[in-house]
Amino acid sequence: MKILVPVKRVVDPNVKVRVKPDNTGVDLANVKMAINPFDDIAVEEAVRLKEAGHATEVIAVSCGPDACQDVLRTAMGIGADRAILVRTDAELQPLAVAKLLAAVVRREIPRLVILGKQAIDDDCNQTGQMLAAMLAWPQATFASAVRIEGDSVTVTRDVDGGTDTVQLALPAVVTADLRLNEPRFVSLPNLMKAKKKRLDTIPAETLGVDVAPRWTTLAVSPPPQRKSGVLVPDAAELVRRLRHDAHVI
């Protein structure tokens, strides 16, 4: 069984994001980039399923410019067998990404697609759901546990107020939540080995997909400055302020 894992290149979560002076977007100049944390979890889960004997191959795929090769190498350092870069310099929105991934799925014919529930740069949380709809595959979002059982996959989902367990017939799409696993540390030797693994590049225009943006960003602005804190003399004053000023208790 093949498992396909889409990954996205985003600003490193430990980096403080800066807005461009003209408010047209986020300043990416000289900013450290990394694999999207939720996709990191998805790759780890796919590799664990392979190690457990449920899969024969794990394929990482990313959509974007040549710079996305670094996150694909990271995915192969975790344990993915090979990678595919759908190369394009266009601004990709969730619908366009889902269309490109659907085209790759039809080429590779995996039995399971695992991807992060959302990217930390736009927080759209849409690509997995759109991909499942385009493929007419069952889907399970916000997965905190994944178990393969024959021709089906059982997924425990995090939902408001608890968990929900569903069983899907394969092929299926699963989106990973934070509690699914703890991704392994990618050692330098494994990263060096990843450089020898196969990485195919597919020009996006050859897939016959319309990747034109569906919306336009008018402006990007930083959040307002937080007011400085207030020192209180004792706990009684703190309780009074919380009750009367903040209306917390």
TAHU-V480127 format. One record per pair of residues at least 4 apart in sequence whose ideal C-beta (glycine too) atoms are under 8 Angstrom apart, sorted by the first residue. I is the first residue (numbers start at 1). GAP is how many residues later the second one is. Records with the same first field share a line. If there is no record, write none. Layout:
BEGIN
I=GAP + GAP
END
This chain:
BEGIN
1=53 + 54 + 55 + 109 + 110 + 111 + 169
2=53 + 54 + 55 + 56 + 57 + 106 + 107 + 108 + 109 + 110
3=43 + 46 + 47 + 52 + 54 + 55 + 56 + 107 + 108 + 109 + 110 + 111
4=55 + 57 + 97 + 100 + 101 + 104 + 106 + 108 + 109 + 110
5=34 + 37 + 38 + 41 + 53 + 54 + 55 + 56 + 70 + 75 + 108 + 109 + 110
6=33 + 36 + 54 + 55 + 56 + 57 + 91 + 95 + 107 + 109 + 121
7=28 + 29 + 32 + 33 + 35 + 36 + 53 + 54 + 55 + 64 + 65 + 67 + 68 + 108 + 109
8=27 + 28 + 31 + 54 + 55 + 56 + 63 + 108 + 111 + 113
9=24 + 25 + 26 + 27 + 53 + 55 + 58 + 59 + 61 + 62
10=23 + 24 + 25 + 26 + 109 + 110 + 111
11=4 + 6 + 15 + 17 + 20 + 21 + 22 + 23 + 109 + 110
12=19 + 20 + 21 + 22
13=21 + 24 + 107
14=18
15=16 + 17
17=9 + 10
18=8 + 9 + 204
19=4 + 6 + 7 + 8 + 201 + 202 + 203
20=4 + 5 + 6 + 7 + 200
23=196 + 197 + 198
24=193 + 195 + 196
25=192 + 195
26=95 + 194
27=4
28=5
33=34 + 37 + 38
34=37 + 40
35=4 + 5 + 8 + 36 + 39 + 40
36=4 + 35 + 80 + 83 + 84 + 85
37=4 + 79 + 83 + 141
38=4 + 77 + 78 + 79 + 80 + 81 + 82 + 137 + 138 + 139 + 140
39=4 + 32 + 36 + 76 + 77 + 80 + 137
40=4 + 34 + 38 + 76 + 143
41=4 + 75 + 135 + 136 + 137 + 139 + 140 + 142
42=4 + 72 + 73 + 74 + 133 + 134 + 138
43=4 + 15 + 17 + 32 + 35 + 36 + 37 + 140
44=4 + 34 + 136 + 137 + 138 + 139 + 140
45=4 + 69 + 98 + 101 + 131 + 135 + 136
46=4 + 9 + 12 + 34 + 66 + 68
47=4 + 11 + 31 + 32 + 33
48=4 + 133
49=5 + 6 + 63 + 97 + 99
50=4 + 5 + 6 + 7 + 8 + 29
51=28
52=96
54=94
55=57
57=24 + 25
58=21 + 22 + 23
59=21 + 22 + 23 + 24 + 25 + 49 + 51
60=12 + 15 + 16 + 20 + 22 + 23 + 24
61=11 + 22 + 23 + 24 + 25 + 40 + 43
62=6 + 7 + 9 + 10 + 21 + 22 + 23 + 24
63=5 + 22 + 23 + 25 + 29 + 33 + 34 + 37 + 38 + 141
64=4 + 21 + 22 + 23 + 24 + 28
65=22 + 23 + 24
66=19 + 21
68=4 + 17
69=4 + 14 + 16 + 130
70=4
71=4
72=4 + 8 + 11 + 12 + 13 + 127
73=4 + 10 + 118 + 121 + 122 + 126
74=4 + 112 + 117 + 120
75=5 + 8
76=4 + 5 + 6 + 7 + 118 + 121 + 123
77=109 + 110 + 113 + 114 + 116 + 117
78=105 + 106 + 108 + 112
80=117
81=116
82=115 + 116 + 117 + 118
83=114 + 115 + 116 + 117
84=20 + 24 + 115 + 116 + 117 + 118
85=114 + 115 + 116 + 117
86=14 + 18 + 116 + 118 + 121
87=114 + 115 + 116 + 117
88=4 + 12 + 115 + 116 + 117 + 123
90=6 + 114 + 121 + 122 + 123
91=122
92=4 + 5 + 8 + 119
93=4 + 31 + 120 + 121 + 122
94=4 + 28 + 30 + 32 + 33 + 36
95=4 + 31 + 35 + 119
96=4 + 113 + 114 + 115 + 116 + 117
97=4 + 30
98=4 + 28 + 29 + 32 + 33 + 36
99=4 + 35 + 110 + 111 + 112
100=4 + 104 + 107 + 109 + 111
101=4 + 12 + 26 + 30
102=4 + 29 + 32 + 33
103=4 + 104 + 105 + 106
104=4 + 98 + 103
105=4 + 5 + 8 + 26 + 30
110=61
111=59 + 60
112=36 + 41 + 58 + 59 + 60 + 61 + 62
113=15 + 18 + 24 + 58 + 59 + 60 + 61
114=32 + 60 + 61 + 62
115=12 + 13 + 16 + 58 + 59 + 60 + 61
116=59 + 60
117=8 + 11 + 24 + 25 + 26 + 58 + 59 + 60
118=4 + 5 + 6 + 7
119=4 + 5 + 8
125=4
126=4
127=4
128=4 + 11 + 13 + 45 + 46 + 47
129=4 + 10 + 12 + 46
130=4
131=4 + 42
132=4 + 5 + 6 + 7 + 40 + 41
135=36 + 38
137=34 + 35 + 36
138=30 + 31 + 34 + 35
139=29 + 33 + 34 + 35 + 36
140=13 + 15 + 17 + 26 + 28 + 32 + 33 + 34 + 35
141=16 + 33 + 34
142=15 + 16 + 17 + 33 + 35
143=12 + 13 + 14 + 15 + 31 + 32 + 33 + 34 + 37
144=12 + 13 + 14 + 19 + 33 + 35 + 36
145=10 + 11 + 35
146=7 + 8 + 9 + 10 + 28 + 34
147=6 + 7 + 8
148=4 + 5 + 6
149=4 + 5 + 18
151=18 + 19
152=15 + 16 + 17 + 18
153=14 + 15 + 17 + 19 + 21
154=11 + 12 + 13 + 14
155=10 + 11 + 12 + 13 + 19
156=7 + 8 + 9
157=6 + 7 + 8 + 9 + 20
158=5 + 19 + 21
159=4 + 5
168=4 + 6
176=4
186=4 + 5
187=4
188=4
189=4
190=4
191=4
192=4
193=4
202=4 + 5
204=5 + 7
230=11
232=5 + 6 + 9
233=4
234=4
235=4
236=4
237=4
238=4
239=4 + 10
240=4
241=4 + 5
242=4 + 6 + 7
243=4 + 5 + 6
END
